Amino acid sequence: FPFTLPGHAYEMFPHSERSTARRVFESSDRAIAPSEYNKQFMQNELKIRTPIDIVYATTDVSDFEPDGTEIDSYQILTVARLVEKKGHRYALRAVEQLVDQFPDIEYRIVGKGPLKNDLKSLVDELGIQSNVTFLGHISDSQLRDEYRRAAVFILPCIIAEDGDRDVIPVVLKEAMATE
């Protein structure tokens, strides 16, 4: 039976998954990539010869429109799982550098994940406990409020040691929609 597979992120970027991804994609009739970057990766890194169509990843951001909520000039927001590829360590180090000049900065992190304890330890090591709040998982309405109050949204994604990476994070679209 003919079938098509999507090539998004975690199933093909980590080094440990690449040979499996290559075999699976090669057994399909077509592949779908959510971006030109993914398509190029699939062709150049995974050496996939299967035809690849791009279907851009989209999301409905109508719930994230500005609503007149007052922005907190010192609030910085990140919405992301607490995993290496999201680059939280870099954001925390940047906040540490800003705190001396802007002691009222409040960096709020929405998300949960396996690096929570490591990131909390880094916050303690950097001495910015009073400037950083880990919110964990929150409701959709609270998420919209967080976006609307934040003056700055940051998502310092990196290529993780295992090769995993982000391509088109939905949270960037949500943050832009919220202005």
C-alpha positions in Angstrom: 0.0 0.0 0.0 1.3 3.5 -0.8 1.9 5.8 2.1 3.4 9.2 2.9 5.4 10.2 6.0 6.0 13.6 7.6 9.5 14.6 8.6 9.3 17.1 11.4 12.0 17.0 14.1 12.6 14.4 16.8 12.1 11.5 14.5 15.0 12.4 12.2 17.3 15.1 13.7 18.9 13.1 16.6 22.0 11.2 15.4 20.7 8.0 16.9 17.5 8.2 14.8 19.0 9.1 11.4 19.6 5.6 10.0 16.1 4.5 11.1 14.6 7.6 9.6 16.5 7.0 6.4 15.2 3.5 6.1 11.6 4.4 6.9 11.5 7.4 4.6 13.0 5.3 1.8 10.2 2.7 2.2 7.5 5.4 1.7 6.2 6.7 -1.6 6.4 10.3 -0.6 7.5 12.4 2.4 6.3 15.7 3.7 8.5 18.4 5.2 7.2 21.4 7.2 9.9 23.7 5.8 12.6 24.1 3.2 15.1 23.5 5.9 13.7 20.1 6.7 13.5 19.1 3.1 17.1 20.1 2.6 18.1 18.1 5.7 16.2 15.1 4.5 17.9 15.2 1.1 21.4 16.3 2.1 21.9 14.7 5.5 19.6 11.7 5.4 20.2 11.1 1.7 16.5 10.4 1.1 15.6 9.9 -2.6 11.9 9.7 -2.0 10.0 12.7 -3.4 9.5 15.3 -0.7 6.7 17.9 -0.7 6.7 20.9 1.6 3.6 21.5 3.6 4.4 24.5 5.9 3.6 24.0 9.5 0.8 26.3 10.5 -1.3 27.0 13.6 -4.4 29.0 14.3 -3.2 32.0 16.2 -6.5 33.9 16.4 -6.7 33.2 20.2 -3.3 35.0 20.6 -4.3 38.5 19.4 -3.5 41.5 21.6 -6.4 42.4 23.9 -5.2 45.6 25.6 -3.5 43.9 28.5 -0.9 46.2 30.0 2.6 45.0 29.2 5.1 44.6 32.0 8.2 46.4 30.8 10.5 44.1 32.8 8.9 40.8 32.0 10.7 38.3 29.7 8.9 35.1 28.6 9.9 31.7 27.2 7.4 29.0 26.4 9.2 25.7 25.8 9.8 22.2 27.1 12.7 22.0 29.4 15.0 20.2 27.0 18.5 21.0 25.6 17.4 22.1 22.1 15.3 25.0 23.6 18.5 26.7 24.8 17.2 27.7 28.3 20.8 27.8 29.7 21.7 30.6 27.3 18.6 32.6 28.2 19.3 32.2 31.9 22.9 33.4 31.4 21.6 36.4 29.4 19.2 37.3 32.2 22.0 37.1 34.7 24.0 39.7 32.7 20.9 42.0 32.6 20.0 41.8 36.3 22.7 44.2 37.5 21.5 47.0 35.2 17.8 46.0 35.4 17.2 44.4 38.8 13.4 44.3 38.3 13.6 41.8 35.4 11.3 38.9 35.8 12.0 36.0 33.5 9.1 33.6 33.3 9.5 30.1 31.9 6.4 28.1 30.8 7.1 24.4 30.3 8.1 21.2 31.9 10.7 18.6 31.1 13.7 16.6 32.2 16.1 19.6 32.6 14.0 21.3 35.3 16.2 20.5 38.2 19.4 21.3 36.2 18.0 24.6 35.2 16.9 25.5 38.7 20.4 24.6 39.9 21.8 27.0 37.3 19.5 29.7 38.5 20.8 29.2 42.0 24.4 29.1 40.8 23.8 32.4 38.9 22.1 34.0 41.9 19.0 35.1 40.0 16.4 33.2 42.0 14.4 36.3 42.6 14.3 37.1 38.9 13.3 33.7 37.5 10.0 31.9 37.8 9.4 28.3 36.5 5.6 28.1 35.8 5.5 24.5 34.6 2.4 23.6 32.6 -0.3 26.2 32.6 -3.8 26.6 31.2 -4.4 28.0 27.7 -6.0 31.2 29.2 -3.0 31.7 31.5 -0.6 31.1 28.5 -2.4 33.9 26.5 -2.1 36.2 29.6 1.6 35.5 29.9 2.2 36.3 26.2 0.2 39.5 26.5 2.0 40.8 29.7 5.5 40.0 28.4 7.6 42.8 27.0 10.1 40.4 25.4 9.7 36.8 24.2 12.9 34.7 23.8 13.5 31.2 22.5 17.2 30.7 22.1 17.0 27.3 20.3 20.2 25.4 19.6 21.3 22.2 17.9 21.5 19.8 20.8 24.5 17.5 21.3 22.5 14.6 19.9 21.6 16.6 16.8 18.0 17.4 17.8 16.8 20.9 16.8 13.8 23.0 16.3 12.6 24.2 12.9 9.4 26.2 13.1 8.4 26.5 16.8 4.7 27.2 17.2 5.4 29.4 20.2 7.2 32.0 18.0 4.0 32.3 15.9 1.9 32.7 19.1 4.3 35.3 20.4 4.3 37.3 17.2 0.5 37.1 17.0 0.3 38.5 20.5 2.7 41.3 19.5 
